[in-house]
Amino acid sequence: MVQEGRKAPAFTAVTDEGSKVSLKEYAGQIVVLYFYPKDMTPGCTTEAQCFRDDLPNFTKQGVVVLGCSPDSVERHVKFKEKYNLNFPLLSDPEHVIAEKYGVWQEKKMYGKTFMGIVRSTFIIDANGKIARIFSKVKVKDHTQAVLDALS
């Protein structure tokens, strides 16, 4: 189970640009890794736009923002282009990263039970440890809460 103060699970993923990226490449930097269910959906779009709009505030603090969902690289490209997103999106179609971080969980909607991403954000410190976990995130004011936690 992922916990604050413990080492962040290592991962390698393909980005929307088609290149592979690993968490270890960000050693010495603070990383905000946020998990969201699906590109092009209302809540996920709003969340991505908030991270896009607040990216200068993260960058000023030397923070890297990474979005992660089970969507394909191709869908990430369309999502990123449509909403002018300015940070990498990681493709996790087999939900390997999501499972490592404990965000691939049973969900219920309209009386149906299914497995999916529980919207969550992790702040990973420069030493590769989980500094803060935001679980079951509500999109409104979320990026500000993350920025406040970084201060």
C-alpha positions as CSV (number, residue, x, y, z in Angstrom):
1,M,0.0,0.0,0.0
2,V,1.3,3.4,-1.0
3,Q,1.7,5.7,2.1
4,E,3.1,9.2,2.7
5,G,6.7,9.1,3.8
6,R,7.4,5.9,1.8
7,K,9.3,5.5,-1.4
8,A,7.1,6.1,-4.5
9,P,6.6,3.1,-6.7
10,A,8.9,3.1,-9.7
11,F,7.3,3.1,-13.1
12,T,8.0,3.5,-16.8
13,A,5.3,4.6,-19.2
14,V,4.8,5.9,-22.7
15,T,3.9,9.6,-23.0
16,D,1.6,11.4,-25.4
17,E,4.7,12.1,-27.4
18,G,5.4,8.4,-27.9
19,S,8.5,8.4,-25.7
20,K,9.1,6.3,-22.6
21,V,9.6,8.1,-19.3
22,S,10.5,6.7,-15.9
23,L,10.0,8.2,-12.5
24,K,13.8,7.8,-11.9
25,E,14.4,10.4,-14.6
26,Y,12.9,13.0,-12.3
27,A,15.2,12.2,-9.4
28,G,16.0,15.4,-7.5
29,Q,12.8,17.1,-8.7
30,I,9.3,17.3,-7.1
31,V,6.7,15.4,-9.2
32,V,2.9,15.9,-9.0
33,L,1.5,12.6,-10.4
34,Y,-2.2,12.8,-10.9
35,F,-4.4,9.9,-12.0
36,Y,-7.7,10.5,-13.8
37,P,-10.3,8.1,-15.3
38,K,-10.7,9.1,-18.9
39,D,-9.7,11.7,-21.5
40,M,-12.4,13.9,-23.0
41,T,-14.8,13.5,-20.1
42,P,-16.1,16.6,-18.2
43,G,-14.4,16.1,-14.9
44,C,-11.1,14.9,-16.4
45,T,-11.1,17.8,-18.9
46,T,-11.7,20.4,-16.1
47,E,-9.0,18.9,-14.0
48,A,-6.5,18.8,-16.9
49,Q,-7.3,22.5,-17.8
50,C,-6.7,23.5,-14.2
51,F,-3.3,21.8,-14.2
52,R,-2.6,23.5,-17.6
53,D,-3.6,26.9,-16.3
54,D,-1.7,26.5,-13.0
55,L,1.4,25.0,-14.6
56,P,3.4,28.3,-14.4
57,N,2.8,28.2,-10.6
58,F,4.1,24.6,-10.4
59,T,7.0,25.4,-12.7
60,K,8.1,28.4,-10.6
61,Q,8.6,25.9,-7.7
62,G,10.5,23.5,-9.9
63,V,7.6,21.0,-9.9
64,V,6.9,18.5,-12.8
65,V,3.3,17.7,-13.5
66,L,2.4,14.3,-15.0
67,G,-1.2,13.1,-15.8
68,C,-1.9,9.4,-16.0
69,S,-4.9,7.4,-17.2
70,P,-5.6,4.1,-19.0
71,D,-6.2,5.9,-22.3
72,S,-4.1,5.1,-25.3
73,V,-1.2,7.3,-26.5
74,E,-3.4,8.3,-29.6
75,R,-6.3,9.4,-27.4
76,H,-3.9,11.4,-25.2
77,V,-2.6,13.2,-28.3
78,K,-6.1,14.2,-29.3
79,F,-6.9,15.3,-25.7
80,K,-3.7,17.3,-25.4
81,E,-4.2,19.0,-28.7
82,K,-7.9,19.8,-28.2
83,Y,-7.3,21.4,-24.8
84,N,-3.7,22.8,-25.4
85,L,-2.4,20.8,-22.4
86,N,1.2,21.7,-21.6
87,F,2.4,18.7,-19.5
88,P,3.0,15.1,-20.3
89,L,0.2,12.5,-20.2
90,L,1.2,8.9,-19.4
91,S,-0.6,6.0,-21.0
92,D,-1.3,3.2,-18.6
93,P,-3.7,0.9,-20.6
94,E,-3.0,-2.2,-18.5
95,H,-3.3,-0.1,-15.3
96,V,0.0,-1.3,-14.1
97,I,1.0,2.1,-12.6
98,A,-2.5,2.7,-11.3
99,E,-2.3,-0.6,-9.4
100,K,1.1,0.2,-8.0
101,Y,-0.3,3.4,-6.6
102,G,-3.5,1.8,-5.4
103,V,-5.9,3.9,-7.5
104,W,-7.2,1.0,-9.6
105,Q,-10.3,0.1,-7.5
106,E,-13.8,-1.1,-7.6
107,K,-16.2,1.7,-8.4
108,K,-20.0,1.9,-8.5
109,M,-22.0,4.1,-10.8
110,Y,-25.7,3.9,-11.7
111,G,-26.0,0.6,-9.9
112,K,-23.1,-1.0,-11.8
113,T,-19.9,-2.2,-10.2
114,F,-16.7,-2.0,-12.3
115,M,-12.9,-1.5,-11.9
116,G,-11.5,1.9,-12.7
117,I,-9.3,4.8,-11.7
118,V,-10.2,6.6,-8.4
119,R,-9.2,10.2,-9.1
120,S,-6.0,10.7,-7.0
121,T,-2.9,12.9,-6.9
122,F,0.5,12.2,-5.4
123,I,3.2,14.7,-4.6
124,I,6.6,12.9,-4.8
125,D,9.5,14.7,-3.2
126,A,13.0,15.2,-4.6
127,N,14.1,12.1,-2.8
128,G,11.5,9.9,-4.5
129,K,9.2,9.6,-1.4
130,I,5.5,10.2,-1.3
131,A,5.1,13.6,0.4
132,R,1.3,13.9,0.1
133,I,-1.6,11.9,-1.2
134,F,-4.9,13.4,-2.3
135,S,-7.5,10.6,-2.6
136,K,-10.9,10.7,-4.2
137,V,-10.2,14.1,-5.5
138,K,-12.9,16.6,-6.2
139,V,-11.9,18.6,-9.3
140,K,-13.0,22.1,-8.0
141,D,-10.0,23.9,-6.4
142,H,-7.9,20.8,-6.5
143,T,-4.8,22.3,-8.2
144,Q,-4.9,25.1,-5.6
145,A,-4.9,22.6,-2.8
146,V,-1.9,20.9,-4.4
147,L,-0.1,24.2,-4.8
148,D,-0.9,25.0,-1.1
149,A,0.6,21.6,0.0
150,L,3.8,22.4,-2.0
151,S,4.2,25.7,-0.2
